[in-house]
Amino acid sequence: MSKRRKSRETAPKTKVRDIFVARPFEGLADEPEWVALRELVPAASAPLTLKPEIIEEYGDRPVTLSTVLPMAWPAMSRRDGAVFIGLQRHVQSGDVSRDLAAAALSALQTEPGTTVSVPSLPGEGLRLQDILVDQPLEITMHEGFEFWLDADQMQDNTVKASLERANASIYPTVRLAAAKAAYWCRVAPDKSHVRWVLSEPEDKALDALARLSASGDLLLGEGTKFAGMFRAHGLLVPVWDVPGEPEGTEFEAPLADFAKRYTDILAVDEPLDAAARRAKQGLIGRQLTLR
C-alpha cells in the first residue's frame, strides 16, 4: 500500500459542527406561525417565494411548505417539478432554519421525481432568512395529505400506505382568526385545546401572563382551564383546556377578549408585585420545552 493511499485512509474525518439557535425563525414575518406549523398543527401547507438570487442560481420551481411529508421526508421533488419541504422531520440539527434551507436547496438541485438527499447536520450555510422573500405565510389547513401527491405517486403502494397512516394521525384543528398563530384542536371526544404562539420575547410574554394570572384574567371563559405553556423555538405557547363539544369557532370571541387583555397588560413596564411574582413561579412550574 502506498504511503499516499495509507495517509488518505487514516486521515481523520472532518466533523460537522452543530450550532444551536434558540429562535431559528426569528426575523421571518410570521415567526409564530412557523413555530405553530412546526409544533402544533397536524396538516397544513403554505407556498414559499424564493429570493431572486436563489431562483437565478437554482432555477424557478414552485416550493411548498408542508407540516409533514410522506415517511417524514425532509424534502420531496415531485415528478411535475414541484418541491415540498417538510417542517416536522425526525432528524434535525440545532438550527432548524438551516435544516429547512438545506432541504429546500437540496430539493431544488434534485431531478424531478428523484429522492432528495439531505444532510442530517448541514453545518454553516444559508438559512430560511437568506433564501425566502420575507412575507406572511398563506396557510391552508387540510383534513388529509392528498395534496402531497401527483397522479403517478398515487399509484405507489408504499407512498399510499404512508399517506393512510399520516391521515389517520390528523386530529381536528381549526386556525383561529382572533389572534395570530392561534389554533383550536380536539384531542379527545370530550376534550379540546386552544393553543396560541405568542410573538413577544419569552420574558416579556411570561410577565404579562403572570400579571393576568394574579388578577384572575387568564381563562377563556366558563368551563375553561389554563393547562400550562410550551416553550417552542424561543417563544411561549399558552394552552387552555376547553370543553370538547363546541367547535373551534366558538372560541373566537373568548380568545379575542383574552388577546385584548394580554395586549393591554404588555404595556405595563413596572416591576411585578408579590402576587404576580408568585403567579410567575407557578407558570414556570407548568412549563414544558419543545425542541
Order of alpha helices (4+ residues) and beta strands (2+ residues): alpha-alpha-beta-alpha-beta-beta-beta-alpha-alpha-beta-alpha-beta-beta-beta-alpha-beta-beta-alpha-alpha-beta
